[in-house]
Amino acid sequence: MISGEAFDFQIDYIIGIITKSGAKVVGLQFPEGFKRRSLSISSQIEDATGVSTIISGNPCFGACDIDAALANSVDLMFHFGHAELDDTKLSENVYFIETRSNIDVSDVTKKALLKLRGLRIGLITTVQHVHKLDEVKKILEQAGKTCIIGEGDSKIAYPGQVLGCNFSAARVEDPGCDEYLFIGSGEFHPLGVSLATKKPVVIADPFINEVHEVNQSRILRQRSAVIAKSLDAMVFGILVSTKNGQNRMELAVFLKELSKKHGRDVHILFMDMITPEQLLQFKVDAFVNTACPRLAIDEVGRFHAPVLTPPEFAIVLGENIWEDLVFDEISGE
């Protein structure tokens, strides 16, 4: 790791793999937050090994979003920022570099104690901080808290890890958690946990050393508005992704059959990248997203028609009620 570097890009490990393999052309894929580092990392690898690197310019939002075209065009490919999942491994030439954070979490954990009201605290985070959860647990237990780090289902690589599409590590039973502490930045993951568990979630962001509690009100207002706009819709387009780990064709077929009972006209749209521009030519009243669950949430208002999640579509059809709304998830075994 470079001195002072907040994340470990495992450059020495990558160089070792390349040297042993005899690779000549190497692919590099980065999520959006790490793309600004791609050029310097590419230069380091080329200078140390003599290989030619190719950097993926495509968007990357998770381990499910592997650049298959690049992987098939190079000898080796390194995918940064995510843990490997069972259903995302394309071939033996793809290596996952988890890019763990080196940032101190002790100060922000101590700050979080002032916000945590419960006794039994579920600890959750992304792959960047999973190696810090034992330290967090020790600090909280010294303050009299009981900490639980859930295992999650088969899509979860580490205890306590949550994905943007899977909060199974937060579903702790017997007797469960009073509330949750999320170590990391961003609102999406802890918001999903809050809706999935119906429990308070405190966010402890070690990058800015700030603590606050998740507020569901803004996102619930947005989702309520999307559902309201879709109640009278008669023509729907169900979005299905070709990406490994996102392809839920079985769910799409089920939703299409279900909608027939309610007299709706539904069409399945199958594509790789789902963007507002790609959907402009499809004249539907609303879309139903079975691809990455973040699409409907993060891109709200950018499409020419409302974009529903599958649980929201069930509400529109009258198969479910608003009070039982949860975030859409892609679950493992």
RACOR-V999689 format. One record per backbone hydrogen bond with DSSP energy under -0.5 kcal/mol. NH is the residue of the N-H (numbers start at 1). CO is the residue of the C=O. If there is no record, write none. Layout:
# RACOR-V999689
nh/co
NH/CO
NH/CO
This chain:
# RACOR-V999689
nh/co
5/2
8/100
9/7
14/10
15/11
16/12
17/13
18/14
19/15
20/16
21/17
22/18
23/18
26/52
27/76
28/54
29/78
32/60
34/31
35/31
35/32
37/34
38/35
41/37
42/38
43/39
44/40
45/41
46/42
47/43
48/44
49/45
50/46
52/24
53/51
54/26
56/28
65/62
68/66
71/67
72/68
73/70
74/70
74/71
75/25
76/25
77/93
78/27
79/77
79/95
80/29
80/78
81/97
86/154
88/85
89/85
90/88
94/91
95/77
95/93
97/79
97/95
98/96
101/128
102/6
103/6
109/105
110/106
111/107
112/108
113/109
114/111
115/112
116/112
117/115
121/119
121/146
122/120
122/179
123/148
124/181
125/160
126/183
129/126
130/126
130/127
132/129
133/130
136/132
137/133
138/134
139/135
140/136
141/137
142/138
143/139
143/140
144/141
145/140
146/119
147/145
148/121
150/148
150/169
156/153
157/155
160/150
161/158
162/125
163/166
166/163
170/167
171/168
172/170
176/173
178/120
179/120
180/200
181/122
182/180
182/202
183/124
183/181
184/182
184/204
191/187
192/188
193/189
194/190
195/191
196/192
197/193
198/194
200/178
202/180
203/212
204/182
204/202
205/203
205/210
206/204
209/205
210/205
212/203
214/201
216/214
220/216
221/217
222/218
223/219
224/220
225/221
226/222
227/223
228/224
229/225
230/226
230/227
231/227
231/228
233/230
236/234
236/265
237/286
238/236
238/267
239/237
239/288
240/269
242/271
246/243
247/243
248/246
252/248
253/249
254/250
255/251
256/252
257/253
258/254
259/255
260/256
261/257
261/258
262/259
263/260
264/259
265/234
266/264
267/236
269/238
270/268
271/240
271/269
275/273
279/275
280/276
280/277
282/279
283/281
284/282
285/235
286/235
287/306
288/237
289/308
290/239
290/288
295/292
297/293
298/294
299/294
299/295
300/297
302/299
306/285
308/287
308/306
310/289
313/309
314/310
315/311
316/312
317/313
318/315
319/314
320/314
324/321
325/322
330/165
331/329
